[in-house]
Amino acid sequence: MMPAKTLLQLAGADLTPPRLDDAALVLIDIQNEYLAGPLALPDAKPAIARATVLLARARERGSAIIHIAHRGKPGGLFDRSADRGAIVAELAPLADELVIEKELPNAFAGTGLQAQLAASGRNNIVLAGFMTHMCVSSTARAALDLGFRTTIDADSCATRDLPDGRGGTLDARTIHEVALAELSDRFAIIARGDALA
């Protein structure tokens, strides 16, 4: 039996991750909400550590950098006026780095993200953040429709356990890997380790 291939592989697509100096780094929802409480992600801390390295590298290389923050209702999940809605300290935006707030999973929906990326002149985007199966996935899928070449830094993403619909639970790592496998089929290059330089 032949090993499985993605549609991108079957089409002969170039799956080489972009150079960071030729890309825009889009950090999605790396907020305190995911560190404690009902949305705490089991792999949030290692993903944040990896994203911190990626962000430092992107700053060094002159990447366009955009921070996305989910904005919830006051007093609720992702309340941007409270600590729970703040971007984690390790990835705090610099004064010249753009922060775009969103209300839907897809970071392009109802925001200026597309216009900001167009203004940066970068067609390659690198996504990192939370949650792999939700906001990272929906943003990557929309990016294809908008003509962007998307790479996801797998180690800078994480997600949570989900119900399996039969009374059981699918663990976060399985959800993460399945989401990445789905995205690799047509929507994104999946970078692991130090593939992004």
Residue pairs with C-beta under 8 A, 6 or more apart in sequence:
6 184
6 185
6 186
7 185
7 186
8 15
8 184
8 185
8 186
8 189
9 15
15 189
16 189
17 126
17 151
17 189
17 191
17 195
17 196
18 124
18 126
18 149
18 151
18 196
19 61
19 197
20 57
20 58
20 61
20 63
20 126
20 196
20 197
21 61
21 62
21 63
22 122
22 124
23 58
23 63
23 64
23 122
23 124
23 125
23 126
23 151
24 63
24 64
24 65
24 66
24 117
24 120
24 122
24 124
24 125
24 126
25 54
25 55
25 58
25 63
25 64
25 65
25 66
25 125
25 126
25 128
26 66
26 68
26 107
26 113
26 117
26 125
26 126
26 127
26 128
26 129
26 139
27 51
27 55
27 65
27 66
27 67
27 68
27 87
27 91
27 128
27 129
28 68
28 107
28 127
28 128
28 129
28 130
28 135
28 136
28 139
29 68
29 69
29 70
29 78
29 129
29 130
29 131
29 135
30 47
30 48
30 51
30 67
30 87
30 88
30 91
30 128
30 129
30 130
31 69
31 70
31 78
31 84
31 85
31 86
31 87
31 88
31 130
32 83
32 84
32 85
32 86
32 87
32 88
33 39
33 70
33 77
33 78
33 84
33 85
34 40
34 41
34 44
34 130
34 131
34 158
35 41
35 44
35 45
35 88
37 84
38 77
39 77
39 160
40 160
41 47
41 130
41 131
41 158
41 159
41 160
41 172
42 158
42 160
42 161
42 172
42 173
43 158
43 159
43 172
43 173
43 176
44 130
44 158
46 155
46 158
47 128
47 130
47 155
47 156
47 157
47 158
48 88
48 90
48 91
49 90
50 128
50 153
50 155
50 156
51 90
51 91
51 128
51 129
51 153
51 156
52 90
52 91
54 126
54 128
54 153
54 156
54 196
55 65
55 91
57 196
57 197
58 65
58 126
59 65
59 94
61 197
63 122
63 126
64 117
64 120
64 122
65 93
65 94
65 97
65 98
66 97
66 98
66 99
66 100
66 113
66 116
66 117
67 87
67 91
67 93
67 97
67 98
67 99
67 100
68 99
68 100
68 101
68 102
68 107
68 111
68 113
68 129
68 135
68 139
69 78
69 80
69 85
69 87
69 99
69 100
69 101
69 102
70 78
70 85
70 101
70 102
70 103
70 135
71 78
71 80
71 85
71 101
71 102
71 103
72 78
72 79
72 80
72 85
73 79
74 81
75 82
77 84
78 84
78 85
79 85
80 86
80 101
87 93
87 99
93 99
98 116
100 107
100 111
100 112
100 113
100 116
101 111
102 109
102 110
102 111
102 113
103 109
103 110
104 110
104 138
105 134
105 135
105 137
105 138
105 139
106 135
106 138
106 139
106 141
106 142
107 113
107 135
107 138
107 139
107 142
108 114
108 139
108 142
108 143
108 146
109 142
114 146
117 125
117 148
123 147
123 148
123 149
124 148
124 149
124 150
124 151
125 143
125 148
125 149
125 150
125 151
126 150
126 151
126 152
126 153
126 191
126 196
127 136
127 139
127 140
127 143
127 150
127 151
127 152
127 153
127 157
127 188
128 136
128 152
128 153
128 156
128 157
129 135
129 136
129 156
129 157
130 136
130 157
130 158
130 159
131 157
131 158
131 159
131 160
132 157
132 158
132 159
132 175
132 176
132 179
132 180
133 159
133 162
133 175
133 176
133 178
133 179
134 159
136 152
136 157
136 179
137 179
137 182
137 183
140 150
140 152
140 183
140 187
140 188
141 183
141 187
143 150
143 187
143 188
144 150
144 186
144 187
144 188
149 189
150 187
150 188
150 189
151 188
151 189
151 190
151 191
151 196
152 180
152 183
152 188
152 189
152 190
152 191
153 191
153 196
154 176
154 180
154 190
154 191
154 192
155 192
155 193
157 176
157 180
158 172
158 176
159 172
159 175
159 176
159 179
160 172
160 175
161 169
161 170
161 171
161 172
161 175
162 169
162 170
162 175
163 169
163 170
164 170
180 190
183 190
184 190
